[in-house]
């Protein structure tokens, strides 16, 4: 996995060296945000997840994986261990609206100047209501307010909804990367 054209070249050389066929698993758009779009519509109330949210957060991570990363085969129980660590570190955020949790965001890797947002998930029954965008914007602003110079995220380039949404929040498209598999 990596930015084009470097990852493409590596995949080709690895395929030649091993005799294994290469296939692209996912084409990803890489984005960066330095300022949340002023006036971006916010809904609901963001909060940091607690261990009381572990089952829900693990289930939603599993559902996200089934939809967005079907090549990865993990169970809810396998996700629970990782999600517990993320929650204990304060790296999972939930959005509540009208007394219900309606969306989640988890944080990925950090650098001195940035944090990566990942696993933005809204269950199907709450989609097309602005929840994913609202939570992503609120978490992005929180990270900037905490001193990060920018926030990163990746999207599946085959998902026009998320690519358009993140740009409306203020994310700027940087380029493409790809996730490869070999068999």
Secondary structure as GFF3:
##gff-version 3
##sequence-region A 1 183
A	DSSP	beta_strand	2	3	.	.	.	ID=ss1
A	DSSP	alpha_helix	6	18	.	.	.	ID=ss2
A	DSSP	beta_strand	22	33	.	.	.	ID=ss3
A	DSSP	beta_strand	45	48	.	.	.	ID=ss4
A	DSSP	three_ten_helix	51	53	.	.	.	ID=ss5
A	DSSP	alpha_helix	54	68	.	.	.	ID=ss6
A	DSSP	alpha_helix	76	88	.	.	.	ID=ss7
A	DSSP	beta_strand	92	97	.	.	.	ID=ss8
A	DSSP	beta_strand	100	110	.	.	.	ID=ss9
A	DSSP	beta_strand	114	121	.	.	.	ID=ss10
A	DSSP	three_ten_helix	124	126	.	.	.	ID=ss11
A	DSSP	alpha_helix	131	145	.	.	.	ID=ss12
A	DSSP	beta_strand	150	156	.	.	.	ID=ss13
A	DSSP	alpha_helix	160	169	.	.	.	ID=ss14
A	DSSP	beta_strand	172	182	.	.	.	ID=ss15
###
